[in-house]
Amino acid sequence: MKCSSCISLLGNANDLLQVAIVETDVYEHFTLALNFHADHQVLGSLMMAWLQLWTMGLLAAVAFSPAITTVSGLLVVEAENPVPIRTARKETQTVLSRQKRDWIWNSLYVEEEKPAPVAYKIGELKSSKKLEGMSFVIEGDGANTIFTVDRKGVLFVTKALDREEKSLYHLTARMYDGNRNLVEDSGDFEVQVTDINDNSPVFPGTYNGSIMERSMIGTKVVEVRATDADDPNTANGELRYSLIQDQSAFEIDSITGVISCKINTLDRETKSQYVVVVKAQDLRGMASGSTATTSVSITITDTNDNIASFIRRSYEVHVPENHKVNEKIGVLQLEDRDQLQNKEPTFIIPNDISRVFGIELSPNKDGNLMLRKALDFETLSSYTFSIQVRENLKNLRFPADNVNSAITAAQVNVKVLDVDEPPVFSQLIYSFTVEEESLGRNIGVISARDPDRANKSIRYSILDKDCPIAIDQITGQLSTLKKLDRELEATHVFQVKAQEEPNGLESFVKVNVTVKDINDNKPELAADDVFLCENDVAGTVLGTLRATDKDDQPASFTFSLASEASNFSIRDYGNSTAAIILKMGPFSLDDPKDYSVDVRVSDGGRPIQTSITKLAIESCRCDEMRMRTKCKAGAQRMGVSVHALIAILLCILTILVIVILFVMRKRYQKDSLAHMKNSGEIHEQLVTYDEEGGGEMDTNGYDVSILSSACHDGSLLRRPDHHPHPSLYAMVQKPAHQPQPSACKGDMALMIEKKKDEADHDRDGFPYDTLHIYGYEGEESLAGSLSSLESSSTGSNLDYDFLSDWGPRFRTLAELYGVNEPEYYHQY
């Protein structure tokens, strides 16, 4: 075949080329399908295909008898040889033997987003069988909606397709004859949507990155990534990245999108943040490609690349001499442009000054000047020294930014201020020792002084009022006020106050006085269980004796009998223990006798203390192993002192006396009541207080008219020749017309005294349980007596005529109390 035959194949460069080649005995048919968008691309591809055919030695066979059919861009090469041919298509199962296939087609291609106002043709279904009235049916993705086929087998597309939505459609075709009989069984084929550049790159958002200042060139900062919905296997989906703003310090890899540092002089103190703009462009970065941009914020992080510097060359600090040790007295401020966490200043101070002053880092990484030793204005009033500052720059590869301008040495002047200081004790804590049971003995001396130049005198005192130790106010000498007992309190702790005279500053110091032990306590016997068995024989050990001592001294106890015991002895082992030995036995449990011994214990101290203790020995019946089975109940003794016994007896006697007096009083009262019931004379009337009286006119409940019997010679009735007393109200209202009545001031007092005397001497009379208070006024009262004692039960001596002068509202009251003529009346 000549080259002109190849050029004739380029009728429509945008259609699908399909070549079917007759298969020889060695090769099966070969199908080549190409889809091109430009004539030069079609030509190049055809030339490559023909070169392959020429290599296989098949070009001559094609040149002899070709039958080329052009169907809307679909080039189908059909072999007219009767040898079996095989069409390249996708099968649902593998074909194991060669056979002739009646279907002839290849993959179909549809351009993305191609408008389809009218369905356009994309290919044709062909079969080697030529039948009248044949028809085609397709099934699968978009069958009969997006893709249609007419009766001739021509395929049409009815709408524009989007590759990003679906890039491949799988279809199945069947061919029927005029009688709707299936001629060709189903066969799969594909419709591929070819991509166009209809999508722009997309960034997910903005990016943030960070890099340490003074980093090396090429240090990665951040990686950006954009996406493109177009086919990534074509230029439409291949992206390229570039920076379009602030390219001085950073660069970006055009393919990976990694942003890196392109300089090694980044300085946070100069510029702490960069904002770069990244552009992504498809079509491999060609100018016709679509683009997208995003911003990347790059933060420069800090490192220690600046030297700490004093803000001035000299500092002056004023400190009072009583300033507390290990506290701050001043601040040496530094200047360091690095961030706080990266500042690492160190201070150098002279050795001789470091004993008095020190430098500590403050939270702000400044220098706190600390006081290490107490100051004394009278000794030294000022200090001058130099301090240096250094910076830890071990990780810095380049010289510091401020290496030439930093102030690394400063002079410090400390001025000590004089203050009135409290007394200073010679010791921080005083400790003394004194023997117990000593009285008035000197213990030690407390000493304090005034550190000021005035050197005032000091007075001493002890704060604890109950302290058994006294102090001399002038000399500070300590002495005991009473005997100390180590067993009760081994150590006495108190505070001593030293105060400048007069009423000046004061200081306090702690004093510990330890009481030294002496041998002043007698030993106490501590015996184990001591008992006597009936069948014990001579030499039997009845129990072991031990002793204890409250004194804090090593003791060597010795034991002995304080009195002769006919049947017991003590064997002293010499190790502060002893045993009670039986001299003779056996014994009887029925013997009423109780056994005991008096044991003398000595402690061997200086002076020797000795005690004598009566030790009771229990009598028991024992078994063969000397285990007690039964013991005689001994008489229980109650240790009650004589004073306690006397107190108990006095309490019992007092209770008996009280009971006897109470009974006698009850009996006396009973006899008195019985006597009063038989007596014809009743001296007084009883008053019931839970009943409301009837007022002055009520004489049934309590008639006090007898109280006035002593007045006017004891007469109960006013004599008719006496005129009634004028009204008290009239006296007040009409002092000029009514004379003032004379009060019977002495008679009432005499009557009360007489009644009192009779009651005191009347042994049979009922005792008065109430106190009667009688209203009685003296002579000086202008109104006279307001008592109702002189009111009669049948009338009144008061003149109520003045009520008529008070108006018509008191007229009825004046008529009730008006007096027309003198009347006799009783006096109260």
Sequence and secondary structure as in RCSB ss.txt:
>XXXX:A:sequence
MKCSSCISLLGNANDLLQVAIVETDVYEHFTLALNFHADHQVLGSLMMAWLQLWTMGLLAAVAFSPAITTVSGLL
VVEAENPVPIRTARKETQTVLSRQKRDWIWNSLYVEEEKPAPVAYKIGELKSSKKLEGMSFVIEGDGANTIFTVD
RKGVLFVTKALDREEKSLYHLTARMYDGNRNLVEDSGDFEVQVTDINDNSPVFPGTYNGSIMERSMIGTKVVEVR
ATDADDPNTANGELRYSLIQDQSAFEIDSITGVISCKINTLDRETKSQYVVVVKAQDLRGMASGSTATTSVSITI
TDTNDNIASFIRRSYEVHVPENHKVNEKIGVLQLEDRDQLQNKEPTFIIPNDISRVFGIELSPNKDGNLMLRKAL
DFETLSSYTFSIQVRENLKNLRFPADNVNSAITAAQVNVKVLDVDEPPVFSQLIYSFTVEEESLGRNIGVISARD
PDRANKSIRYSILDKDCPIAIDQITGQLSTLKKLDRELEATHVFQVKAQEEPNGLESFVKVNVTVKDINDNKPEL
AADDVFLCENDVAGTVLGTLRATDKDDQPASFTFSLASEASNFSIRDYGNSTAAIILKMGPFSLDDPKDYSVDVR
VSDGGRPIQTSITKLAIESCRCDEMRMRTKCKAGAQRMGVSVHALIAILLCILTILVIVILFVMRKRYQKDSLAH
MKNSGEIHEQLVTYDEEGGGEMDTNGYDVSILSSACHDGSLLRRPDHHPHPSLYAMVQKPAHQPQPSACKGDMAL
MIEKKKDEADHDRDGFPYDTLHIYGYEGEESLAGSLSSLESSSTGSNLDYDFLSDWGPRFRTLAELYGVNEPEYY
HQY
>XXXX:A:secstr
  HHHHHTT S TTS EEEE    SS    EEEE  SSHHHHHHHHHHHHHHHHHHT HHHHHHS  EEEETTEE
EE   SSS      B SS   S    SEE   EEEETT   SS EEEEE EES   TT EEEEEETTBTTTEEE 
TT EEEE S   TTT SEEEEEEEEE TTS EEEEEEEEEEEEE  S    B  S EEEEEETT  TT EEEE  
 B  S TTSGGG  EEEEEE  SSEEE TTT EEEE  S   TTT  EEEEEEEEESGGG TTS EEEEEEEEEE
E  S S  EESSSEEEEEEETT  TTSEEEEE EE  S GGG  EEEE  HHHHTTEEEEE TTS EEEEE S  
 TTT  EEEEEEEEEE  TT SS  TTTTT   EEEEEEEEE      EESSSEEEEEEETT  S EEEE  EE 
 STT   EEEEES TT SEEE TTT EEEESS   TTT SEEEEEEEEEETTT  EEEEEEEEEEE  S S  EE
EE   EEETT  TT EEEEEEEE SSSS    EEEESS  TTEEEEE SSS EEEEE S    TT    EEEEEE
EE   SS  EEEEEEEEEEEEE TT  EEEE          HHHHHHHHHHHHHHHHHHHHHHHHHHHHHHHHHH
HHH S        TTS    TT  SS   GGGGGGTTTT SB  TTS     HHHHHH TTTS      HHHHHH
HHHHHHHHHHH SSS    S        TT TT    GGG  SS      GGGGGG GGGHHHHHHH   S    
B  
